[in-house]
Amino acid sequence: MKLPVSFEFFPPKTPEGAEKLRGVRQQLYKLQPEFCSVTYGAGGSTQEGTFATVGEIIAEGVAAASHFSCIGATKASVRAQLATLKGMGVKRLVALRGDLPSGYGAGGEFQYASDLVAFIRAETGDDFQIEVAAYPEVHPQAKSPEADLQAFAIKVKAGANSAITQYFYNSDAYFRFVDEAHKLGADIPVVPGIMPITSSSQLLRFSDACGAEIPRWIRLRLQAYGDDIASIKAFGLEVVTDLCDQLISAGVPALHFYTMNQSAATTDILSRLKGA
C-alpha cells in the first residue's frame, strides 16, 4: 500500500510514559509515516511536553508536526512559539482554535482557527505546511452544518494547505463533507482521521466528549462484549480495517491515525491493508 500515512501522539506526562512512547514510535516508524504529529493541551497547557516530543521525533529522523492552538494566546506569544518551532526544524503545523482549560475565562487575540492560520501565513509566508481540522459529522459547537462548512472554507481561504478530520466510523459522512466543501471552493486535501478501536469504555468517553458518532450497531456490539478485551480488539480491527478499505477505494489522499501512544492496533490495521 503506497498511500501516505501519519500518526498522532500526545505528550507523555511522566518519564516512564516518555520512555514507553519512544519504543512505540520505533515500532511505528517501520511503517514509514509521512510525518508524526503531537497534540497540545487545553490553553497550551502541554506546550513544553509537546515541543519536547516534537524535538525528539525530528532527532529520530522523522518529520514532525506540532499541534498549535490559539485560544487565550497573544500575537506576541504565537510569534515567539513560531520562531521556536522554526528553529527546531518543524515544517508542518496543525493549526487549531483549541479548548479553554476549565475555569479559564475567554481572552487572547485570536477567536477562531482561521485567525491563527491567517496570522501564521502573514508572519511566516510558506515556511510551514498548515493543517487544519475538519468535522465530517459537524463540530459539536457549530450553530449548524452550514455554519461549520463555512468555517472550514474560511480556514482554507486563510491559507490552510490540507485538513485532518475528526475520527468517524461512517464513511458517507466523510464523502459528503468533502463534496460540500468542494462546492464552496475549499478543495484542499482532506485526510481522514482514523481511531482504532481497542477499548469500548475509552471510545465511548472520547466520542461523547468530541461529538464523534458511534453507529448504533457498533455501540451495541461493543456493549455486548462487556469486559472481553480480545473480542473488542478483534471486532475493532475488522470494523476499522473495513472503513480504511472503503476510504482507500474512494481515493483518499492519505490516512492519519490517532494512535493513543500505542503501536499494536495501528500496525495491525495497516498490515491487513497492505495484504489486501
C-alpha positions as CSV (number, residue, x, y, z in Angstrom):
1,M,0.0,0.0,0.0
2,K,1.6,3.2,-1.2
3,L,-0.9,5.6,0.4
4,P,0.8,8.1,2.8
5,V,0.1,7.6,6.5
6,S,0.8,9.8,9.5
7,F,0.5,9.2,13.2
8,E,-0.6,11.3,16.2
9,F,0.8,11.1,19.7
10,F,0.1,13.1,22.9
11,P,2.9,14.4,25.1
12,P,3.6,11.9,27.9
13,K,3.2,13.2,31.5
14,T,5.9,11.0,33.1
15,P,9.4,9.9,32.4
16,E,8.1,6.3,32.1
17,G,5.5,7.4,29.6
18,A,8.1,9.2,27.6
19,E,10.3,6.1,27.5
20,K,7.3,3.9,26.5
21,L,6.4,6.3,23.7
22,R,10.0,6.1,22.3
23,G,9.5,2.4,21.9
24,V,6.1,2.9,20.3
25,R,7.5,5.4,17.8
26,Q,10.3,3.0,16.8
27,Q,7.6,0.3,16.0
28,L,5.5,2.7,14.0
29,Y,8.5,4.2,12.1
30,K,8.8,0.8,10.4
31,L,5.6,1.8,8.5
32,Q,7.4,4.9,7.1
33,P,5.0,7.7,8.1
34,E,5.0,10.9,6.1
35,F,5.0,12.7,9.5
36,C,4.1,12.3,13.1
37,S,2.0,14.9,15.0
38,V,2.0,15.8,18.7
39,T,-1.1,17.2,20.4
40,Y,-1.3,20.4,22.5
41,G,-3.4,20.5,25.8
42,A,-6.2,23.0,26.5
43,G,-4.9,26.5,26.6
44,G,-1.4,25.3,25.5
45,S,-1.1,23.5,28.9
46,T,1.2,20.9,27.4
47,Q,3.3,23.2,25.3
48,E,6.6,22.2,26.9
49,G,5.9,18.5,26.6
50,T,4.6,19.0,23.0
51,F,7.7,20.8,21.8
52,A,10.0,18.3,23.6
53,T,8.3,15.3,21.9
54,V,8.4,17.1,18.5
55,G,12.1,17.7,19.1
56,E,12.7,14.0,19.8
57,I,10.8,12.9,16.7
58,I,12.9,15.3,14.5
59,A,16.1,14.0,16.2
60,E,14.9,10.4,15.3
61,G,14.9,11.5,11.6
62,V,11.2,11.7,11.1
63,A,9.2,14.8,10.1
64,A,7.1,16.1,13.0
65,A,4.0,18.4,13.1
66,S,3.2,20.3,16.2
67,H,-0.4,21.0,17.1
68,F,-0.7,24.7,17.7
69,S,-3.8,26.1,19.4
70,C,-4.5,29.8,19.8
71,I,-7.3,30.2,22.4
72,G,-6.0,32.6,25.1
73,A,-2.8,33.3,23.1
74,T,-1.5,36.7,22.1
75,K,0.2,37.6,18.8
76,A,3.4,38.1,20.7
77,S,3.3,34.6,22.2
78,V,2.4,33.0,18.9
79,R,5.2,34.8,17.2
80,A,7.7,33.6,19.8
81,Q,6.4,30.0,19.5
82,L,6.6,30.0,15.7
83,A,10.2,31.2,15.9
84,T,11.0,28.3,18.4
85,L,9.4,25.7,16.1
86,K,11.1,27.1,13.0
87,G,14.4,27.0,14.8
88,M,13.7,23.3,15.7
89,G,13.2,22.4,12.0
90,V,9.5,22.0,12.2
91,K,7.9,22.3,8.7
92,R,4.3,21.4,9.5
93,L,1.7,22.7,11.9
94,V,-1.8,21.6,12.9
95,A,-3.5,24.9,13.5
96,L,-6.4,24.7,15.9
97,R,-8.6,27.0,17.9
98,G,-8.1,24.7,20.9
99,D,-10.1,24.3,24.1
100,L,-10.0,26.6,27.1
101,P,-8.8,24.9,30.3
102,S,-11.7,24.6,32.8
103,G,-12.1,27.6,35.0
104,Y,-10.3,29.8,32.4
105,G,-12.0,32.9,31.1
106,A,-12.0,33.9,27.4
107,G,-9.2,36.1,26.3
108,G,-6.3,36.3,23.9
109,E,-6.1,37.9,20.5
110,F,-7.5,35.0,18.4
111,Q,-11.1,33.9,18.3
112,Y,-11.0,31.3,15.6
113,A,-8.6,28.8,14.0
114,S,-8.9,30.8,10.8
115,D,-7.4,33.9,12.6
116,L,-4.4,31.7,13.6
117,V,-4.0,30.4,10.1
118,A,-4.0,33.9,8.6
119,F,-1.6,35.2,11.2
120,I,0.9,32.3,10.6
121,R,0.7,32.9,6.8
122,A,1.3,36.7,7.3
123,E,4.2,36.1,9.7
124,T,6.0,33.2,8.1
125,G,4.9,33.1,4.5
126,D,5.2,29.5,3.2
127,D,7.6,28.3,5.9
128,F,5.0,25.9,7.3
129,Q,2.6,23.4,5.8
130,I,-0.6,24.2,7.7
131,E,-3.0,21.5,8.5
132,V,-6.5,22.4,9.9
133,A,-9.3,20.3,11.5
134,A,-12.3,19.1,9.6
135,Y,-15.5,17.7,11.1
136,P,-17.4,15.3,8.8
137,E,-20.1,14.9,11.5
138,V,-20.2,18.7,12.3
139,H,-18.2,20.4,15.1
140,P,-20.1,19.9,18.4
141,Q,-20.2,23.7,19.0
142,A,-21.2,24.7,15.4
143,K,-24.5,26.6,15.1
144,S,-25.4,24.4,12.1
145,P,-23.8,22.1,9.5
146,E,-23.8,25.0,7.0
147,A,-22.0,27.3,9.5
148,D,-19.5,24.5,10.1
149,L,-18.8,24.2,6.4
150,Q,-18.4,27.9,6.1
151,A,-15.9,28.0,9.0
152,F,-13.9,25.3,7.2
153,A,-14.0,27.3,3.9
154,I,-12.7,30.4,5.8
155,K,-9.7,28.4,7.2
156,V,-8.9,27.2,3.6
157,K,-9.1,30.8,2.3
158,A,-6.9,31.9,5.2
159,G,-4.1,29.7,3.8
160,A,-4.5,26.1,5.0
161,N,-2.7,23.5,2.9
162,S,-4.7,20.4,3.9
163,A,-7.0,19.2,6.6
164,I,-7.2,16.2,9.0
165,T,-10.7,15.1,10.1
166,Q,-12.1,14.2,13.5
167,Y,-12.4,10.4,13.6
168,F,-15.6,8.8,12.3
169,Y,-17.0,5.4,11.5
170,N,-19.4,6.3,8.8
171,S,-17.6,6.9,5.5
172,D,-20.6,8.6,4.0
173,A,-20.2,11.5,6.4
174,Y,-16.7,12.0,5.1
175,F,-17.6,11.8,1.4
176,R,-20.5,14.2,1.9
177,F,-18.3,16.7,3.8
178,V,-15.6,16.7,1.1
179,D,-18.2,17.1,-1.7
180,E,-19.9,20.0,0.1
181,A,-16.5,21.7,0.9
182,H,-15.5,21.5,-2.7
183,K,-18.7,23.2,-3.7
184,L,-17.6,26.1,-1.5
185,G,-14.2,26.2,-3.2
186,A,-12.5,24.6,-0.2
187,D,-10.7,21.9,-2.3
188,I,-7.6,21.2,-0.2
189,P,-6.8,17.5,0.5
190,V,-8.9,16.3,3.4
191,V,-7.2,13.4,5.2
192,P,-9.4,11.0,7.2
193,G,-8.5,10.7,10.9
194,I,-8.7,7.1,11.9
195,M,-9.3,5.9,15.5
196,P,-8.5,2.2,16.1
197,I,-11.0,0.5,18.5
198,T,-9.2,-1.2,21.4
199,S,-11.4,-0.3,24.4
200,S,-15.2,0.3,24.4
201,S,-15.3,2.5,27.5
202,Q,-12.5,4.7,26.2
203,L,-14.1,5.1,22.8
204,L,-17.5,5.9,24.3
205,R,-15.9,8.5,26.6
206,F,-14.0,10.2,23.8
207,S,-16.9,10.2,21.4
208,D,-19.3,11.7,23.9
209,A,-16.7,14.5,24.6
210,C,-15.9,15.3,21.0
211,G,-19.2,14.7,19.2
212,A,-18.0,11.8,17.0
213,E,-20.8,9.4,16.2
214,I,-20.5,5.7,17.0
215,P,-23.1,3.9,14.8
216,R,-25.7,2.1,16.9
217,W,-24.7,-1.3,15.6
218,I,-21.0,-0.8,16.6
219,R,-22.1,0.6,20.1
220,L,-24.4,-2.4,20.7
221,R,-21.7,-4.9,19.7
222,L,-19.1,-3.3,21.9
223,Q,-21.6,-3.3,24.9
224,A,-22.4,-7.0,24.2
225,Y,-18.7,-7.9,24.5
226,G,-18.6,-6.5,28.1
227,D,-15.1,-7.0,29.5
228,D,-14.0,-9.4,26.8
229,I,-11.0,-7.3,25.6
230,A,-9.8,-9.9,23.0
231,S,-13.2,-9.8,21.3
232,I,-13.4,-6.0,21.4
233,K,-10.0,-5.7,19.8
234,A,-10.8,-8.3,17.1
235,F,-14.1,-6.6,16.3
236,G,-12.5,-3.2,16.3
237,L,-9.7,-4.4,13.9
238,E,-12.4,-5.7,11.5
239,V,-14.5,-2.5,11.6
240,V,-11.7,-0.1,11.2
241,T,-9.9,-2.1,8.5
242,D,-13.1,-2.2,6.5
243,L,-13.5,1.6,7.0
244,C,-10.0,2.2,5.7
245,D,-10.6,-0.1,2.7
246,Q,-13.7,1.9,1.8
247,L,-11.7,5.2,2.1
248,I,-8.7,3.9,0.1
249,S,-11.0,2.5,-2.7
250,A,-12.6,6.0,-3.0
251,G,-9.1,7.6,-3.4
252,V,-8.5,9.5,-0.2
253,P,-5.2,11.4,-0.2
254,A,-3.8,9.8,3.0
255,L,-4.7,8.2,6.4
256,H,-3.9,9.8,9.8
257,F,-4.0,7.5,12.8
258,Y,-4.9,8.6,16.3
259,T,-2.5,6.1,18.0
260,M,-3.2,6.9,21.7
261,N,0.5,6.4,22.1
262,Q,0.1,2.7,21.3
263,S,1.5,0.8,18.2
264,A,-0.3,-2.6,18.0
265,A,-3.7,-1.6,16.7
266,T,-2.4,0.8,14.1
267,T,0.2,-1.7,13.0
268,D,-2.4,-4.5,12.7
269,I,-4.7,-2.4,10.6
270,L,-2.0,-1.3,8.2
271,S,-0.6,-4.8,7.9
272,R,-4.1,-6.0,6.9
273,L,-4.5,-3.2,4.4
274,K,-1.1,-4.0,2.8
275,G,-2.2,-7.6,2.4
276,A,-5.4,-6.5,0.7
